Amino acid sequence: MNMKDIFTFFKLKAVYAADVWNSGGGEGAIDNPLRYGSLRDLLAGIAGQLYIIAIPIVTIMVLYGAFLILTMGGDPGRLERGKKTILYAIIGFIVVLVAGGIPSLIQQLAS
């Protein structure tokens, strides 16, 4: 089997898959791999996953900043690092919260 035969085989498979997809189902039908029917649903799904990831990260970063402050031992540089860590963690979480509202904003502006 040469490379041309391999490409032809995969091309035929892709054409068959496209025909099954466009025909609306049946045996061998391909499901939508994204599970989302519209762009708004996709953005809402991404925002939901961001919340799941962001909440533990923010918690860990705030605890780390508090640890730096509690163990500063008179070092003002460590105090500043702790404050900045907590501040940036909170700012990052606010950005994630705002990003979650973007699909609703786009929908309201479009209608």
C-alpha positions in Angstrom: 0.0 0.0 0.0 1.5 3.3 -1.0 0.9 6.8 0.3 -1.6 7.6 -2.4 -3.8 4.7 -1.4 -3.6 5.7 2.2 -4.7 9.3 1.4 -7.5 8.0 -0.8 -8.7 5.7 2.0 -8.9 8.6 4.5 -10.4 10.9 2.0 -13.2 8.4 1.3 -13.8 8.0 5.1 -14.0 11.8 5.5 -16.5 12.1 2.6 -18.6 9.3 4.1 -18.5 11.0 7.5 -19.6 14.3 6.0 -22.4 12.6 4.2 -23.6 10.9 7.4 -23.3 14.2 9.3 -25.3 16.1 6.7 -28.0 13.5 6.3 -29.1 13.9 9.9 -28.0 10.6 11.5 -28.6 7.0 11.0 -26.3 4.1 11.5 -22.7 5.4 11.7 -23.8 9.0 12.4 -21.3 11.3 14.0 -22.3 13.2 17.1 -21.3 16.8 17.6 -18.0 16.5 19.6 -18.4 19.9 21.2 -21.8 19.2 22.7 -22.8 22.8 22.0 -25.2 24.0 19.4 -24.3 27.6 19.3 -21.5 30.0 19.9 -23.3 31.4 23.0 -23.5 27.9 24.4 -19.9 27.2 23.7 -18.8 30.5 25.4 -21.0 29.7 28.4 -19.4 26.2 28.6 -15.9 27.7 28.6 -16.9 30.2 31.3 -18.2 27.4 33.4 -14.9 25.5 33.1 -13.0 28.7 33.9 -14.9 28.9 37.2 -14.1 25.4 38.1 -10.4 26.0 37.5 -10.3 29.6 38.9 -11.9 29.1 42.3 -9.2 26.6 43.6 -6.4 28.7 42.1 -7.6 31.9 43.7 -8.0 30.1 47.1 -4.5 28.8 46.9 -3.0 32.1 45.9 -4.8 34.0 48.6 -3.6 31.5 51.2 0.0 31.8 49.8 -0.2 35.6 50.0 -1.4 35.3 53.6 1.4 32.9 54.4 3.9 35.4 53.0 2.5 38.1 55.2 2.3 36.0 58.3 5.9 34.8 58.0 7.5 38.0 56.9 9.7 38.2 60.0 10.2 42.0 59.7 11.0 41.9 55.9 9.0 44.7 54.2 9.7 43.1 50.8 7.9 39.9 51.8 4.9 41.9 53.1 4.6 43.7 49.7 4.9 40.4 47.8 2.1 38.9 50.0 -0.1 41.9 49.4 0.5 41.8 45.6 -0.1 38.1 45.5 -3.5 38.5 47.1 -4.4 41.6 45.0 -3.5 39.9 41.7 -5.4 36.8 42.7 -8.5 38.9 43.3 -8.1 40.9 40.1 -7.7 37.6 38.1 -10.8 36.2 39.7 -12.7 39.4 38.8 -11.6 39.0 35.2 -12.9 35.4 35.1 -16.2 36.6 36.5 -16.5 39.3 33.9 -15.6 36.8 31.2 -18.5 34.7 32.3 -20.9 37.5 31.5 -19.6 38.2 28.0 -22.0 35.6 26.3 -25.0 37.3 27.8 -23.7 40.7 26.9 -23.1 39.6 23.3 -26.6 38.2 23.1 -28.2 41.4 24.4 -26.2 43.6 22.0 -27.0 41.4 19.1 -30.8 41.4 19.7 
